[in-house]
Amino acid sequence: MPQHCLPRRQLWQATPTDTTHSVPDSSALLPGRSLEQHLGSLAHAHLDAIEGVWHYAEEMTTVAVERFTDSSFASRIAYRIVLLESEDFTVLPGTVMGYIADSADPSKFEMWLYSERRESMLHTPVRLIATLNGSTLTFKKPIDVDVKVRVNLARFLPSLFRGVVATPTVATEQLPVGLRRIYPTSSGSPNYGPRIRYL
């Protein structure tokens, strides 16, 4: 049957999926990633303000924020968050933990972080608003989103999401949730802070 004769429902199903405001439901794995390898690749690179290596001390997790392009994503989703090191050895280095999109404000970003782990893969992206302020990147759940179904966020990076879970109770002030920049720094050397690195 010619396409112009297809019922309206079938014509709609034949069109490509709109990815303008969506990211994949599960993470990808990029092979061959490590903290040392990534730091080496950044040594002479021109980086955007949000790019670099970031650390979440409470979870002992180190990630890269890097530019990327993929025709299956909207062009505004310009960065991905890639795991480089973690105390949780079931999540492999190179796991894509989330994505970031630009906004009109150069210090504000739309962020999606995967919130659940099933075996070694991450699932269920949660939308956040991220604020870049020097060497910190903080994020929170948009207050205009009404979440009626509680997602179990405790299965992956529980303390990372302690200020993210939306509940029908009155909101109380929380400590900032976010990341601290390791590289680049004003000194030009990685800043691991008080963390002891074992070789």
C-alpha positions as CSV (number, residue, x, y, z in Angstrom):
1,M,0.0,0.0,0.0
2,P,1.5,3.5,-0.9
3,Q,2.5,5.5,2.1
4,H,0.0,8.3,1.3
5,C,-2.8,5.7,1.8
6,L,-1.6,4.6,5.2
7,P,-4.0,5.3,8.1
8,R,-3.0,8.4,10.1
9,R,-1.8,6.3,13.1
10,Q,0.6,4.4,10.9
11,L,2.0,7.5,9.3
12,W,2.7,9.0,12.7
13,Q,4.5,5.8,13.8
14,A,6.7,5.8,10.7
15,T,8.2,9.2,11.6
16,P,11.6,9.4,13.5
17,T,11.6,9.7,17.2
18,D,12.0,13.3,18.5
19,T,15.1,13.5,20.7
20,T,15.0,17.2,21.4
21,H,14.3,16.9,25.1
22,S,15.3,13.3,25.8
23,V,18.4,11.3,26.5
24,P,18.7,7.5,26.3
25,D,16.9,5.5,29.1
26,S,20.2,3.6,29.8
27,S,23.9,4.5,29.8
28,A,26.5,3.7,27.3
29,L,30.0,2.3,27.9
30,L,33.1,4.0,26.3
31,P,36.0,1.5,26.4
32,G,39.5,2.4,27.4
33,R,38.8,5.3,29.8
34,S,40.8,6.1,32.9
35,L,41.6,9.1,35.0
36,E,45.3,9.2,33.9
37,Q,44.4,8.8,30.2
38,H,41.8,11.6,30.3
39,L,44.1,14.0,32.2
40,G,46.7,13.4,29.5
41,S,44.3,14.1,26.7
42,L,43.4,17.5,28.3
43,A,46.9,18.8,28.6
44,H,46.8,20.9,25.4
45,A,43.1,21.0,24.7
46,H,41.0,24.1,24.5
47,L,38.2,23.5,27.1
48,D,34.8,25.1,27.6
49,A,34.1,26.5,31.1
50,I,32.3,23.4,32.2
51,E,34.7,20.8,30.7
52,G,37.3,19.0,32.7
53,V,37.6,16.5,35.5
54,W,35.3,16.7,38.5
55,H,35.2,14.9,41.8
56,Y,32.3,14.0,44.2
57,A,34.2,13.5,47.4
58,E,31.4,11.9,49.5
59,E,30.9,9.2,46.9
60,M,34.6,8.9,46.0
61,T,33.6,9.2,42.3
62,T,35.6,11.1,39.6
63,V,34.0,12.0,36.3
64,A,34.9,13.8,33.1
65,V,32.6,16.4,31.6
66,E,33.5,16.5,27.8
67,R,32.1,17.8,24.6
68,F,30.5,15.4,22.2
69,T,28.3,15.3,19.2
70,D,25.8,12.6,18.1
71,S,23.2,12.9,15.4
72,S,20.7,11.0,17.5
73,F,20.8,13.7,20.2
74,A,19.6,17.3,20.0
75,S,22.4,19.7,19.1
76,R,21.9,21.6,22.4
77,I,23.0,18.4,24.4
78,A,26.6,19.2,23.9
79,Y,28.4,17.5,26.9
80,R,28.4,14.1,28.5
81,I,29.5,13.0,32.0
82,V,31.8,10.0,31.9
83,L,32.9,7.9,34.9
84,L,36.7,7.8,35.3
85,E,37.1,6.3,38.8
86,S,34.7,5.0,41.5
87,E,34.8,3.1,44.7
88,D,31.9,1.1,43.3
89,F,33.8,-1.4,41.1
90,T,30.6,-2.8,39.5
91,V,30.3,0.4,37.5
92,L,33.1,0.4,34.9
93,P,35.3,3.4,33.9
94,G,33.9,4.8,30.7
95,T,30.3,4.5,31.8
96,V,28.3,7.5,30.7
97,M,26.7,8.9,33.8
98,G,24.7,11.7,32.2
99,Y,24.4,14.5,29.7
100,I,24.5,18.3,29.9
101,A,22.8,21.0,27.7
102,D,23.6,24.7,27.4
103,S,21.2,27.4,28.2
104,A,20.9,31.2,27.6
105,D,22.8,31.8,30.9
106,P,26.4,30.6,30.6
107,S,26.5,29.6,34.2
108,K,23.3,27.5,34.0
109,F,22.9,24.1,32.4
110,E,20.2,21.4,32.0
111,M,21.6,18.1,33.2
112,W,20.4,14.5,33.1
113,L,22.0,12.0,35.5
114,Y,21.2,8.3,35.6
115,S,19.7,7.4,38.9
116,E,19.5,3.6,39.0
117,R,21.9,0.8,38.6
118,R,21.0,-2.6,37.2
119,E,24.1,-4.8,37.4
120,S,26.8,-2.8,35.7
121,M,24.5,-0.5,33.7
122,L,22.9,2.8,34.7
123,H,19.3,3.6,33.9
124,T,16.5,6.2,34.6
125,P,17.9,9.6,33.7
126,V,16.7,12.4,36.1
127,R,16.6,16.0,34.9
128,L,18.4,18.6,37.0
129,I,19.4,22.2,36.8
130,A,23.1,22.7,37.2
131,T,25.0,25.9,38.2
132,L,28.6,26.5,37.4
133,N,30.4,28.7,39.9
134,G,34.2,28.7,39.5
135,S,35.5,25.3,40.7
136,T,32.1,24.0,41.8
137,L,29.2,22.5,39.8
138,T,26.0,22.3,41.9
139,F,22.7,20.9,40.8
140,K,19.1,20.4,42.0
141,K,15.7,19.2,40.9
142,P,13.7,21.8,39.1
143,I,11.0,23.0,41.4
144,D,8.4,23.2,38.7
145,V,8.5,19.4,38.0
146,D,5.7,17.5,39.9
147,V,7.0,14.0,40.4
148,K,4.0,11.8,41.4
149,V,5.9,8.4,41.2
150,R,8.8,8.2,43.5
151,V,11.9,6.8,41.7
152,N,14.2,4.6,43.8
153,L,17.3,6.8,43.6
154,A,19.1,4.9,46.4
155,R,20.5,2.3,44.1
156,F,23.3,4.4,42.6
157,L,25.2,7.3,44.3
158,P,22.6,7.7,47.1
159,S,24.2,10.7,48.7
160,L,24.6,12.4,45.3
161,F,20.8,12.4,45.0
162,R,19.9,13.2,48.6
163,G,18.8,16.7,47.6
164,V,17.1,15.6,44.4
165,V,14.3,13.3,45.5
166,A,11.0,15.1,45.1
167,T,8.3,14.4,47.7
168,P,4.9,15.9,48.5
169,T,6.2,17.4,51.7
170,V,7.3,21.0,52.4
171,A,10.8,21.6,51.1
172,T,13.5,22.3,53.6
173,E,16.9,23.8,52.9
174,Q,19.6,21.2,51.9
175,L,23.3,21.4,51.7
176,P,24.5,21.9,48.1
177,V,24.8,18.8,46.0
178,G,27.5,18.9,43.4
179,L,31.0,18.3,42.1
180,R,34.4,19.9,42.8
181,R,36.8,20.6,39.9
182,I,40.0,18.6,39.8
183,Y,41.3,19.8,36.5
184,P,41.9,22.3,35.0
185,T,43.0,24.4,38.0
186,S,44.8,27.8,38.3
187,S,48.0,25.9,39.2
188,G,47.8,23.8,36.1
189,S,48.1,20.6,38.1
190,P,45.2,18.3,39.2
191,N,43.8,19.3,42.6
192,Y,42.8,16.1,44.4
193,G,42.2,18.0,47.7
194,P,42.6,16.0,50.9
195,R,42.1,12.7,49.0
196,I,45.0,10.2,49.2
197,R,45.8,8.6,45.9
198,Y,47.3,5.1,45.9
199,L,49.4,3.9,43.0
